Amino acid sequence: MKQAQLTDFDVIIVGGGMVGLSMALLLTRLAQQTKSFSLALIEGDTSISNTETDQQTDRVNSFNPRVSALTIASQSLFDSLGLWQEKIAQRACPYENMYVWDAEGTGNISFSALDIHQEVLGHIVENNIVSDALREALQEESAIRVLSASQVSSYRRQGEYQRLSLTDGTELQAKLLIAADGANSFIRQEAGFEVKAWSYEQQAIVSTVQTEKSHEYTASQCFLSSGPLAFLPLLNRENNEQCYSSIVWSCDPEQAQAFMALEEPDFNRALQAAFEHKYGSVIASGKRFCFPLWQRHATSYVQSGLALIGDAAHTIHPLAGQGVNLGLSDAQCLAEVLGRALDKGEDFSTEQVLSRYQRQRKVHNLGMMALMEAFKRGFASDDLMMRWLRNTGMDLVDSTAPVKQQLMKRAMGL
């Protein structure tokens, strides 16, 4: 490509994760309606540190270690983009039930899709399956230029334009820049957005495991004194095996590093004991990954000519698997706001227009973040009164159908 072909765009999206790719594909649909609407996507480094597992032939390492729990709302988004049935559903594992319990007490709560007249509560899917489907769809779109061989090296505002320099020397500018470049967003930092952030003082261990018993299409989570442990169901569609799960085990840094240092048999025994042998023995576990847990929230999502979406705007504790779903909802909302502005002939890059997106999403995101924070703090407490309250509360919710149904619908994005 010649540099002159890449200089000016209406919108540039930075970030090639699921949220950035979804944003790009949503906007190509707008571009098809508005012929003069030009787009560029800068993917950056989308590689996954999975080279070692690529060499493995065992089943437990055949799954990508990074997965997401997609809600019904996220499924509907991908369905509207024409990707769900043909591309994503083939590798997604539905979960019809959810079971949560307090390992330090007696409280528990169970959810079933049948309770709200749905077939499933959601799907667990490997991130690369979704990303590959989005990239393949973008390759067929002529209304967008995708730059995947270079990264952003500098950002500056120049008049009414947002100007980017890439590591290969390319200079780009656009009236609107959308930052979907993750929790440590370079664009957010360079643009001077204020961020409230704090560490959970925990690390999450992620791996794929094979268990003695079937997960029976159930997502399970127990709250330990050290943090939550989740088993998310996976499906080997070659022979319909239902004994694989993706685990997310949150605990304090010292404990996490001790678990990371264990040999596989010892780790498997520790894991099955922590999970109270719900699925019998842990037969095998794949390569383990570990990352620190932070909560971040930008006090504003927008400036004139600039919008943050996904993890660039907010990150939350993974205990409910809502992170990527919030980001996908951000992308869908922003696309709708831009579409309405274009229909009215408005300048879509103004802060006035972009604030419509912020007003819709910020309240919802803050509400979900506050709920996750309450769960995390409530179950981390060793106070006897708090233990009694949380166990009594779980049992009460479990026996109160209307409340439980509302919780399920909110978690599913319905």
Residue pairs with C-beta under 8 A, 6 or more apart in sequence:
1 145
3 170
3 171
5 145
6 40
6 145
6 147
6 170
6 172
7 171
7 172
7 173
8 38
8 172
8 173
8 174
9 38
9 39
9 40
9 145
9 172
9 173
9 174
10 36
10 37
10 38
10 39
10 174
10 175
10 176
11 27
11 37
11 38
11 39
11 40
11 174
11 175
11 176
11 177
11 178
11 338
12 39
12 40
12 41
12 42
12 162
12 164
12 172
12 173
12 174
12 176
12 177
12 178
13 20
13 23
13 24
13 27
13 39
13 40
13 41
13 42
13 178
13 180
14 20
14 42
14 44
14 152
14 164
14 177
14 178
14 179
14 180
14 181
14 186
14 187
15 42
15 43
15 44
15 179
15 180
15 181
15 182
15 310
15 312
16 41
16 42
16 43
16 44
16 46
16 131
16 148
17 46
17 131
17 180
17 182
17 310
17 311
18 68
18 127
18 130
18 131
18 134
18 324
18 327
18 328
19 180
19 309
19 310
19 311
19 324
19 327
19 328
19 330
19 331
20 41
20 43
20 178
20 180
20 181
20 309
20 310
21 41
21 131
21 134
21 135
21 138
22 77
22 78
22 81
22 134
22 328
22 331
22 332
23 178
23 180
23 309
23 331
23 334
23 335
24 39
24 41
24 134
24 138
24 144
24 146
25 81
25 134
25 137
25 138
25 141
26 81
26 331
26 332
26 335
27 37
27 39
27 144
27 335
27 338
28 39
28 138
28 141
28 143
28 144
29 335
30 37
30 335
30 338
30 339
30 342
31 37
31 38
31 39
31 141
31 143
31 144
32 143
34 342
37 143
37 342
38 143
39 143
39 144
39 145
40 144
40 145
40 146
40 147
40 172
40 174
41 138
41 144
41 145
41 146
41 147
42 147
42 150
42 151
42 152
42 164
42 166
42 172
43 146
43 147
43 148
44 151
44 152
44 181
45 151
46 131
46 148
48 64
48 66
48 127
48 128
49 289
50 64
50 65
50 287
52 287
53 61
53 65
53 286
53 287
56 62
56 286
56 287
58 284
58 286
59 210
59 236
59 241
59 244
59 284
60 208
60 209
60 210
60 244
60 284
60 285
60 286
61 208
61 286
61 287
62 236
63 126
63 208
63 234
63 244
63 246
63 286
64 126
64 127
64 128
64 129
65 206
65 207
65 208
65 246
65 286
65 287
65 289
66 126
66 127
66 128
66 206
66 289
67 124
67 125
67 126
67 127
67 232
67 234
67 246
68 124
68 125
68 127
68 130
68 321
68 324
68 325
69 95
69 122
69 123
69 124
69 219
69 232
69 321
69 325
70 78
70 92
70 122
70 123
70 124
70 125
70 130
70 324
70 325
71 122
71 322
71 325
71 411
71 412
71 413
72 118
72 120
72 121
72 122
72 412
72 413
72 414
73 325
73 328
73 329
73 412
73 413
73 414
74 324
74 325
74 328
74 329
74 413
75 84
75 122
75 123
77 328
77 332
78 84
78 88
78 130
78 133
79 85
81 137
82 137
83 133
83 134
83 137
87 129
87 132
87 133
87 136
88 125
88 129
88 130
88 133
89 123
90 237
91 125
91 126
91 129
91 237
92 123
92 124
92 125
92 129
93 123
93 124
93 125
93 217
93 233
93 234
93 235
94 119
94 120
94 122
94 123
94 217
95 120
95 121
95 122
95 123
95 124
95 217
95 218
95 219
95 232
95 233
96 112
96 113
96 114
96 119
96 120
96 121
96 217
96 218
97 110
97 111
97 112
97 113
97 121
97 216
97 217
97 218
97 219
98 110
98 111
98 121
98 218
98 219
98 220
98 221
99 108
99 109
99 110
99 111
99 218
99 219
99 220
99 221
100 108
100 109
100 110
100 220
100 221
100 222
100 223
100 394
101 107
101 108
101 109
101 221
101 222
101 223
101 394
102 108
102 222
102 223
102 379
102 387
102 390
102 391
102 394
103 222
103 223
103 224
103 225
103 274
103 276
104 223
104 224
104 225
104 387
105 387
105 388
105 390
105 391
106 391
106 395
107 390
107 391
107 392
107 393
107 394
107 395
108 394
108 395
108 398
109 394
109 395
109 397
109 398
109 404
110 398
111 121
111 404
111 407
111 408
112 121
113 119
113 120
113 121
115 401
115 404
115 405
115 408
116 405
116 408
116 409
116 412
116 414
118 412
120 217
121 219
121 408
121 411
121 412
122 219
122 412
124 219
124 232
124 233
124 234
124 246
138 144
138 146
139 146
147 166
147 170
149 168
150 166
150 167
150 168
150 170
151 166
151 167
152 164
152 165
152 166
152 167
152 181
152 186
152 187
153 165
153 166
153 167
154 164
154 165
154 190
155 162
155 163
155 164
155 165
155 177
155 186
155 187
155 190
155 191
156 163
156 190
157 163
157 191
157 305
158 173
160 175
160 305
160 349
161 173
161 174
161 175
161 305
162 173
162 174
162 175
162 176
162 177
162 305
162 306
163 171
163 172
163 173
164 171
164 172
164 173
164 177
165 171
165 172
166 172
175 305
175 347
175 348
175 349
176 305
176 306
176 307
176 338
176 348
176 349
176 354
177 187
177 305
177 306
177 307
178 306
178 307
178 308
178 309
178 334
179 185
179 187
179 188
179 191
179 306
179 307
179 308
179 309
179 312
180 309
180 310
180 312
180 327
180 331
181 187
181 188
181 312
182 310
182 311
182 312
183 294
183 296
183 311
183 312
183 315
185 308
185 311
185 312
187 306
187 308
187 312
188 195
188 298
188 308
188 312
188 313
191 303
191 306
193 298
193 299
193 300
193 303
193 308
194 298
194 299
194 300
195 296
195 297
195 298
195 299
196 296
196 297
196 299
197 294
197 295
197 296
197 297
198 294
198 295
199 292
199 293
199 294
200 250
200 293
200 294
200 295
200 317
200 376
201 252
201 253
202 227
202 250
202 251
202 252
202 253
202 256
202 292
202 293
203 250
203 251
203 252
203 253
203 256
203 257
203 290
203 291
203 292
203 293
204 248
204 249
204 250
204 256
204 290
204 291
204 292
204 293
204 318
205 247
205 248
205 249
205 250
205 251
205 256
205 259
205 260
205 288
205 289
205 290
206 246
206 247
206 248
206 249
206 288
206 289
206 290
206 291
207 246
207 247
207 285
207 286
207 287
207 288
207 289
208 234
208 244
208 245
208 246
208 247
208 285
208 286
209 231
209 244
209 245
209 246
209 247
209 268
209 271
209 282
209 283
209 284
209 285
209 286
210 243
210 244
210 282
210 283
210 284
210 285
211 231
211 243
211 244
211 245
211 272
211 279
211 280
211 281
211 282
211 283
212 243
212 279
212 280
212 281
212 282
212 283
213 243
213 278
213 279
213 280
214 242
214 243
214 279
215 231
215 233
215 242
215 243
215 244
215 245
215 279
216 242
217 233
217 242
218 233
219 230
219 231
219 232
219 233
220 230
220 231
220 275
220 278
221 228
221 229
221 230
221 231
221 319
222 228
222 229
222 274
222 275
222 276
222 278
223 379
224 251
224 274
225 380
225 382
226 250
226 251
226 252
226 255
227 249
227 250
227 251
227 252
227 380
228 248
228 250
228 319
228 376
228 379
229 247
229 248
229 249
229 250
229 274
229 275
230 247
230 248
230 249
230 318
230 319
230 321
231 245
231 246
231 247
231 275
231 278
231 279
232 245
232 246
232 247
232 248
232 321
233 242
233 244
233 245
234 244
234 245
234 246
235 241
235 242
235 244
236 244
243 279
243 283
245 279
247 271
248 318
249 256
249 259
249 271
249 274
250 293
250 317
250 318
250 319
251 259
253 292
256 290
257 290
259 267
259 270
259 288
260 288
260 290
262 270
264 284
264 285
267 285
267 288
268 281
268 282
268 283
268 284
268 285
269 282
271 282
271 285
272 279
272 280
272 281
272 282
275 282
293 317
293 318
294 315
295 315
295 316
295 317
295 369
295 373
296 311
296 314
296 315
297 313
297 314
297 315
297 365
297 366
297 369
298 308
298 312
298 313
298 314
300 358
301 307
301 308
301 309
301 313
301 354
301 357
301 358
301 361
301 362
302 308
302 351
302 354
302 355
302 357
302 358
303 351
303 354
304 349
304 350
304 351
304 354
305 349
306 354
307 334
307 354
307 357
309 327
309 330
309 331
309 334
310 324
310 326
310 327
310 328
310 330
310 331
311 323
311 327
313 330
313 361
313 365
314 326
314 365
314 369
315 323
316 322
316 323
316 326
316 368
316 369
316 372
317 372
317 373
317 375
317 376
319 372
319 375
319 376
320 371
320 372
320 375
320 411
322 368
322 372
322 411
325 413
326 364
326 365
326 368
329 361
329 364
329 413
330 357
330 361
330 365
333 357
333 360
333 361
334 354
334 357
334 361
337 353
337 354
337 356
337 357
337 360
338 348
338 353
341 347
341 348
341 353
342 348
346 353
347 353
348 354
378 386
378 389
378 390
379 390
381 387
397 403
397 404
397 407
398 404
